[in-house]
Amino acid sequence: MAFNSYSDLKTEIANYLGRTDLASQIPTFIRLAEDRLRRELRIRQMLKQSTANTTAGDSTVGLPSDFLAMKEMYINTTPVATLKFQVPSAFFANARVTDSGLPVNYTLLGSEFQFAPIPDASYSLRMIYYYKPDYLSDSNSSNLFLANCPDLLLYGSLAEAEPYLMNDERINTWASLYQRGLEALRGSDDDSEYPSSPLTITLSSKG
């Protein structure tokens, strides 16, 4: 499975399908596979750091344009303050939602973060979040998905192709290979968060 570019991927898909007449459809299959990976995959390579500033009296800040999911959010105070996420129902049930001060909690509403208490000044936010890789195209020959999980892009694209080709008996084959690869990648990513050597605890001796 040697393909390192968008062009190579399109050729590989055509080869797997045994078709030479799908040049205009294959980019759609790839785009659908990328959308699926955006929904289902969260690996460390998709993490990105960004900053933003609150405005005094305004409880909201817009999401980054490439935002998928938040991992951690901080306020750059001294010491650094970690903001706690709450689902909207819990967020609005909190009496502090109408208070003014240093934000403690946040939630997601549409395309905005909402904070409580309402910021009483301009605070610098630091966000670590999962981002949307740019879509592959003739002008963008590679992206994070192609570099880190080309097999998932291939199997996902093939799974999207089969309904179009009315070849339903192959859908489960590609779906199974996609799911197996997805679970393996998630497991590998989880394992990489921890050191390979056993943790040790050193006790200080008292003199």
Beta strands, then each sheet from edge to edge (+ up, - down):
strand 1: 47-53
strand 2: 60-62
strand 3: 67-75
strand 4: 81-82
strand 5: 84-85
strand 6: 100-101
strand 7: 105-109
strand 8: 112-116
strand 9: 118-119
strand 10: 124-131
sheet 1: 1+ 10- 3+ 4-
sheet 2: 2+ 8- 7+ 5+
sheet 3: 6+ 9+
end
